[in-house]
Amino acid sequence: MLPGLLWGLFIFLIIQRLLEVYIAKRNERWLKAHGGIERGKEHYKWFIIVHTLFFISLLLEVFIKQEVVHNPAFILVTLFILTQVFRVWCITSLGKFWNTKIIVSPNYPLIKTGPYKYIAHPNYVVVGIELFIIPLMYEAYITSIVFPILHILLLLIRIPAEERVLRETTVSNSWSSQR
């Protein structure tokens, strides 16, 4: 069972993801209008499936165990808040170039500011941490193990595909949706 605080967090997460879809679609239109080419379509659907199943699994696991989670551990809440700050930093650093898809163009330079100055794919790190921390806040231990593993498996396909596309465009004059 979920008390009000955790229902509120769950609703926040759904609204956040819907807002990100809106931003990604808006940015996709702009990118494609400015020479952007989408790659990696064949695996993108699996990200949608896994992230949808994550929320379903989270709810099912919480309701099946029928134990009320009153106060998630302070460290988990703190880590969650920090991941949200990091997520916003990733998105704002890329601005109109941020997207959930791989969209590249030789017309713009590779973005190497914000977290992208230090980590090649910081948004993937944020998502991986979230897929572990959020279920732990709800004491959904199976979900906290299964979905980070699925995320890593998807990244074993996604990151090489993204890096390959970046290599195909000129290194000094390219950008990516996640870098």
C-alpha positions in Angstrom: 0.0 0.0 0.0 1.1 3.5 -0.7 0.7 6.4 1.7 0.1 9.9 0.4 3.7 10.9 0.2 4.7 7.9 -2.0 1.6 8.3 -4.2 2.7 11.9 -4.6 6.1 10.8 -5.6 4.7 8.3 -8.1 2.5 10.9 -9.7 5.4 13.3 -9.8 7.4 10.7 -11.7 4.7 10.0 -14.2 4.2 13.8 -14.8 8.0 14.2 -15.1 8.2 11.4 -17.7 5.3 12.9 -19.7 7.0 16.3 -19.6 10.2 14.8 -20.9 8.3 13.1 -23.7 6.9 16.5 -24.6 10.3 18.1 -24.5 11.9 15.3 -26.5 9.1 15.5 -29.2 9.5 19.3 -29.5 13.3 19.0 -29.7 13.0 16.2 -32.2 10.9 18.4 -34.5 13.4 21.2 -34.2 16.4 18.9 -34.7 14.9 17.3 -37.8 14.0 20.7 -39.2 17.7 21.7 -38.8 19.3 18.7 -40.5 19.1 16.1 -37.7 18.9 12.4 -38.7 17.4 9.8 -36.4 19.3 6.5 -35.9 18.8 3.5 -33.7 15.0 3.3 -34.2 15.1 -0.5 -34.1 16.0 -0.6 -30.4 14.2 2.5 -29.2 10.9 0.7 -28.7 12.6 -1.5 -26.0 13.4 1.6 -23.9 9.7 2.5 -24.0 8.6 -1.1 -23.1 11.1 -1.4 -20.2 10.3 2.0 -18.8 6.6 1.3 -19.0 7.0 -2.1 -17.4 9.1 -0.4 -14.7 6.2 1.6 -13.4 3.8 -1.4 -13.7 6.2 -3.6 -11.9 6.7 -1.0 -9.1 3.0 -0.7 -8.5 2.4 -4.4 -8.7 5.2 -5.3 -6.3 4.1 -2.7 -3.8 0.4 -3.8 -3.9 1.2 -7.5 -3.9 3.3 -7.3 -0.7 0.5 -5.2 0.9 2.8 -3.5 3.4 2.6 0.2 4.0 5.9 2.1 3.4 5.6 5.1 5.6 9.0 6.7 5.5 11.6 5.8 2.8 15.1 5.9 4.1 16.6 9.4 4.3 19.6 8.4 2.2 17.4 7.1 -0.6 15.3 10.3 -0.7 18.5 12.4 -0.7 19.9 10.3 -3.6 16.6 10.6 -5.4 16.7 14.4 -5.1 20.3 14.5 -6.2 19.5 12.4 -9.3 16.7 14.9 -10.2 19.1 17.8 -10.0 21.6 15.9 -12.1 18.8 15.0 -14.6 17.8 18.7 -15.0 21.5 19.5 -15.4 21.8 17.0 -18.2 18.7 18.2 -20.0 19.5 21.9 -19.7 23.1 21.4 -20.7 21.9 20.0 -24.1 19.0 22.4 -24.4 17.2 21.9 -27.7 19.7 19.0 -28.5 18.4 16.8 -25.6 16.3 13.9 -26.8 15.4 10.4 -25.8 16.3 9.2 -29.4 19.6 9.2 -31.2 19.4 12.2 -33.5 22.6 13.5 -35.0 23.7 16.3 -37.4 27.0 17.4 -38.8 25.7 21.0 -38.6 26.3 21.4 -34.9 29.3 20.8 -32.6 29.4 18.0 -30.0 28.2 19.4 -26.7 30.9 19.1 -24.0 29.5 21.3 -21.3 27.8 20.6 -18.0 28.0 16.9 -17.1 28.9 16.1 -20.7 32.3 17.6 -20.0 33.0 14.8 -17.4 30.9 11.8 -18.5 30.1 10.7 -22.0 26.5 9.6 -21.2 25.4 11.2 -17.9 21.7 10.9 -18.6 22.0 7.1 -18.8 23.7 7.1 -15.4 20.9 9.1 -13.9 18.3 6.7 -15.3 20.2 3.7 -14.0 20.4 5.2 -10.5 16.7 6.0 -10.6 15.7 2.5 -11.6 17.5 1.3 -8.5 16.7 4.0 -6.0 13.0 4.6 -6.7 11.9 0.9 -6.1 14.0 0.8 -2.9 12.1 3.9 -1.6 8.9 1.8 -2.1 10.7 -1.4 -0.7 10.1 -3.0 -4.1 13.3 -5.1 -4.1 12.6 -7.3 -7.1 12.0 -4.2 -9.3 15.1 -2.6 -7.9 17.2 -5.5 -9.2 15.5 -6.4 -12.5 15.1 -3.0 -14.1 18.7 -1.7 -13.6 19.9 -5.0 -15.2 17.5 -4.5 -18.1 18.7 -0.9 -18.4 22.3 -2.0 -18.6 21.4 -4.6 -21.2 19.7 -2.0 -23.4 22.7 0.3 -23.0 25.0 -2.4 -24.3 23.1 -1.9 -27.6 22.3 1.9 -27.3 25.7 3.3 -26.4 27.7 1.5 -29.2 25.0 2.6 -31.7 25.2 6.2 -30.5 29.0 6.1 -30.5 29.0 4.6 -34.0 26.7 7.4 -35.3 29.0 10.0 -33.7 32.0 8.5 -35.4 30.2 8.6 -38.8 29.8 12.3 -38.5 32.8 14.5 -38.2 34.2 14.3 -34.6 34.8 18.0 -34.3 31.5 19.0 -35.8 28.8 16.7 -34.4 26.4 16.3 -31.5 24.2 13.6 -30.0 21.0 13.3 -28.0 22.8 12.0 -24.9 26.3 13.4 -25.0 
